[in-house]
Amino acid sequence: MSTTTAPTGAPVTAVELAIGGMTCASCANRIERKLNKLDGVTATVNYATEKAKVEAPEGVDPATLIAQVEAAGYTAALPRPAAAPDAGGDGGVEDTEDDATRPLRNRLITSAVLAVPVVALAMIPALQFTYWQWISLTLAAPVVTWAAWPFHRAAWANLRHGAATMDTLISMGVIAAFAWSLYALLFGTAGVPGMTHPFELTIAPSDGAANIYLEVAAGVTTFILAGRYFEARSKRRAGAALRALLELGAKDVAVLRDGDEVRIPTDQLAVGDRFVVRPGEKIATDGVVDEGTSAVDASMLTGESVPVEVGPGDAVVGATVNAGGRLVVRATRIGADTQLAQMAKLVEDAQTGKAAVQRLADRISGVFVPIVIALAAGTLGFWLGTGAGAAAAFTAAVAVLIIACPCALGLATPTALLVGTGRGAQLGILIKGPEVLESTRRVDTVVLDKTGTVTTGQMSLVGVHVTDGTDEDEVLRLAGALENASEHPIAAAISRGARTRLGSLPAVEEFSNLEGLGVQGVVDGHAVLVGRSALLEQWSQPISGDLAGAKERAEAEGRTAIAVAWDGAARAVLVVADTVKPTSARAIAQLRALGLTPVLLTGDNTAAAHAVAAEVGIHEVVAEVLPADKVDVVKRLQGEGKIVAMVGDGVNDAAALAQADLGLAMGTGTDVAIEASDITLVRGDLRAAADAIRLSRRTLATIKGNLFWAFAYNVAALPLAATGLLNPMLAGAAMAFSSVFVVANSLRLRRFRSRADEQPAAVATAEHRPQRESLATAR
């Protein structure tokens, strides 16, 4: 449980309940209504995840919520904390999931074995030997009673609480078919030796005394059990990404206690503990490196293929792999506070919520069942009233009951959300809630923060301009060595660039830092000055000619120019800038291909902003803005009728991210920005923003496709059943197929691929597609 504050100011407690006994979306809708009747309670129940998210006034006992759910005929419990894995076990997650589906699988297998001969005897007159009908009764009875028991039990529980769900329809249809067959066998002429009847798709008027529908009772039960079993399996497969995310973490860790290494389970770590990570081991939890240097492979968590070099003072993330030397790490976050746990929670929250389209489906399914029962009764009365005979009336009414089961409606949204958000987690895209999907469809403008989003956010050496007769390597060797003794970010950029090019750097003597001007010292016997041009002028070594021109051009582009002099003369100008990420230009092309107009928004100077924009292909730039001004820019765009997405990574972006219709935070940014966003991009790659929008649009399109086919199926099939044109057994098969179709359609999202490795030519081609097509397909 967690406590927040409602808009009214009253504290609100968030409670999550594990719900049992649900069999369809109508069940979820009913539990939701029951919980929402409590004062101050807001509940959302998800059929696919079998969980309820409840917000209640602080002080409300969870037992009250559980009692309310049980009063509706279902079970509820607070989720149990995850148990520590057995030392010698295989993990246990898969075993638990298998246990959940095993009873359903056993019923399905038994039902199929018994139902197949019953269906074959009814459909193939040549197999109808003497007394075949009594063999069919013997085989069908266990199917209708034991195999279909979950449907009967749920229907009875609903009846006791004055409700009707899809299980009510299934139970009524199966019992009606079996009861009619018993009547015909015991009191009609269907039980006489040698009785045969053909299998027909249409209804012929008859008194019904010679007709049995055991194949309907057995076949419908089997088809629906098959649908339920594959639904249960699909939910397990759809949630595999979340389980895989949770299983990434290390299971145990070597903690330093009084200088000795003690191996303990990871969940016993405390903040401040120092632990050892050897090469090849997973880092147990989020922390800061105290000792050692190494390369850390974060690909399993962030998708980045290049290991990151870390040393003392650098932050590391739990579940990443130490690929190099021995590290001693001090734990800073444990348990639910770690980045891995927060990622998993984001995914789970997204899967538990509901999009607007799902809420519509739930409302419809909540009233659909009573309407169908009334329609079945009307169909029975109509056929009896027209004199078509009891068999025709009965068959049409049973077909209506069976074909109407809107199981596909209950699966349309949750399965697509489960698969879509799970696939996103695998790609480093964390979608915070299903309502986010609605925003991605309408977004037409994307506002991009510059520093840390389009650029690396780190100063780098980007240019070396020298006088005639001066060697570039010599400039970098002397200037790099001097700057290596300074802690200034610009100095760090120069020394890093020099080391990258030359390797080692010489030692410095008589080093001094001149506040606001630069540094000076002696390197290899040369008196070296590195800093502003004013520093060189103080020593009568001004820059002129080509060097002055290079300095002016660099500053006109918003870059920083650093002058270098030694032995009494100015020798070079070094240009330092925040460099554009190598993937940003390609990311902008991908965003344009999705029909979005990019806008660069930054607090940096106008020259630097326009230089970056020109490099990546952005035409609209808003520069030199304060954090509050960023919010105003987003509001202005929204006032112009645009639907705005904002991509940022800093604390100063948080307000704009919250104001935007869709906020996307770079996972390499601050916690404040991530908290304010709708989508978190774990990788610091802007191409992930295009992937996130594509995935969101694809998921929303899948949901809408699922709902369309589910609704269309019921609307088209009900009149056929009511007019006697649809055999009840075929109706059951078609109904089960519709659920399987919805699940299979959702699972197609597992094949979604990132375009991060797409070639520039392919992006350029996509960029020139008609905007209307890209908005419609969002491929």
Disulfide bonds with the S-S distance in Angstrom:
none
